[in-house]
Amino acid sequence: MRSSRLSLVLALALVLASACGVGGEGAADSPGAADDEVGSPDDPPPENPSGDAGEAHDPTPLDGASEGEGEGAGEGEGEGEGEGEGETTPDPVDPPDLPAPRAPCQNGDCWDARSFSGACGASALDEDFSTGRYNVHGFALFAPAGVDVEVVARNTGGAWTPALILQDDQGATVHDGERSLSTEALTVLSPNDGAGRQTATLVVHARQDTQLQLFLTGLDVIDGDFLPRLPTTATYTLTVTTDCVAPTGELLTPPNFDPNDVLDGYYLLPDSDPEGLYTRKSDACSRGTRLLIEVLYTVAHRWNALRPDLSPLLVRDLNRSPCGSRHQTHDDGTHVDLVGGCATRASCGDEQPAIELARLFVDTGKVCGIIFDDNPVRAVVNDYFTSRFAYEVWHRGDFMRNIGGHGEHFHVRVMKPDGTCN
């Protein structure tokens, strides 16, 4: 009886021990034991049997991160998990400084100096503030489409710092002397503006033909709202360079030209088509070689685009006739007299229009020479001719000559039908 009770007690103890997990290995090995096991929150974490640190079952987060942050970092950055707390907000970008609106002629005294028409190549002007009457010089500046136009104002005398102001065709300031504004239609760069320099430079690039207004003054004048004066010793050279090469030898024929209208070997220069390129005298005074007709039409067409303010050209006698019998030449259809307002008047006071018109004749590559009584213009034009061509000119001398009596018009001669000038 006693042994039966003892057996019963031992059996009951084994059952209780098994239910409490005391059996260790035996309990883990029993079928279904692992699936039925539920850990208590108060139980200590199981030991790492491999002894390696940092495994997934290690509940200790790395670098002090929370469990959620650790999971996001472990599964790959940029996947959206664990975002928010670790992100860095970029510093706001300050908008570029816009040029200040400038009205130079409101408080300042402006002198409308001259125009730069956009002719290919460099055009330079030497000027000064010696009168003391003006502290701003204004210039009309034409920017052809798709071409860089560089403007450089260089101090050549006096204690002052040159500065440039540029306004677009609507009068808005796109360069205020220090800051520039570029748009989709117009790019304006100012490589070297600032105090203490001897030059002010702008580079302009227009997407389409654009008329601009340029002002040259001193940096101190701008800072003083255009009230300060410039020293009368202030002098400068203003150079405008249009980065293009003029076409050579590409002549245009008037659309209304009649190749069958020939009298004594001379063709008729027809009426301007389109209107506004040139005017002419009667038919009797408007005949010449076909080359002369095409040179005149080509130059008039390009001049109208370049200087509409000085169009149309006035075409005078082409050949000896009842209206041109006073000429010693004009006897072979290769000569013409031409009037273009300030461009053909030695007393104009602005040499640039005459230079630009003469250059157009040079660019044809078919002109033997021009007579015009303006020595400064002659020097520039002759240098331009020799930089482009080497053929023998009229009278085997300079391309542009001064012989008196030609201070109010151009006398132009083109090549003879055999391609020579003499």
Secondary structure as GFF3:
##gff-version 3
##sequence-region A 1 422
A	DSSP	alpha_helix	2	19	.	.	.	ID=ss1
A	DSSP	alpha_helix	25	29	.	.	.	ID=ss2
A	DSSP	alpha_helix	33	36	.	.	.	ID=ss3
A	DSSP	three_ten_helix	62	64	.	.	.	ID=ss4
A	DSSP	alpha_helix	67	74	.	.	.	ID=ss5
A	DSSP	alpha_helix	104	107	.	.	.	ID=ss6
A	DSSP	beta_strand	110	116	.	.	.	ID=ss7
A	DSSP	beta_strand	121	128	.	.	.	ID=ss8
A	DSSP	beta_strand	136	143	.	.	.	ID=ss9
A	DSSP	beta_strand	148	157	.	.	.	ID=ss10
A	DSSP	beta_strand	162	167	.	.	.	ID=ss11
A	DSSP	beta_strand	173	175	.	.	.	ID=ss12
A	DSSP	beta_strand	186	189	.	.	.	ID=ss13
A	DSSP	beta_strand	199	206	.	.	.	ID=ss14
A	DSSP	beta_strand	210	218	.	.	.	ID=ss15
A	DSSP	alpha_helix	219	223	.	.	.	ID=ss16
A	DSSP	beta_strand	235	242	.	.	.	ID=ss17
A	DSSP	beta_strand	262	263	.	.	.	ID=ss18
A	DSSP	beta_strand	266	268	.	.	.	ID=ss19
A	DSSP	beta_strand	278	279	.	.	.	ID=ss20
A	DSSP	three_ten_helix	283	285	.	.	.	ID=ss21
A	DSSP	beta_strand	287	288	.	.	.	ID=ss22
A	DSSP	alpha_helix	290	306	.	.	.	ID=ss23
A	DSSP	three_ten_helix	308	310	.	.	.	ID=ss24
A	DSSP	beta_strand	313	315	.	.	.	ID=ss25
A	DSSP	beta_strand	335	339	.	.	.	ID=ss26
A	DSSP	three_ten_helix	341	344	.	.	.	ID=ss27
A	DSSP	alpha_helix	352	363	.	.	.	ID=ss28
A	DSSP	beta_strand	367	371	.	.	.	ID=ss29
A	DSSP	alpha_helix	375	388	.	.	.	ID=ss30
A	DSSP	three_ten_helix	394	396	.	.	.	ID=ss31
A	DSSP	beta_strand	400	401	.	.	.	ID=ss32
A	DSSP	beta_strand	410	414	.	.	.	ID=ss33
###
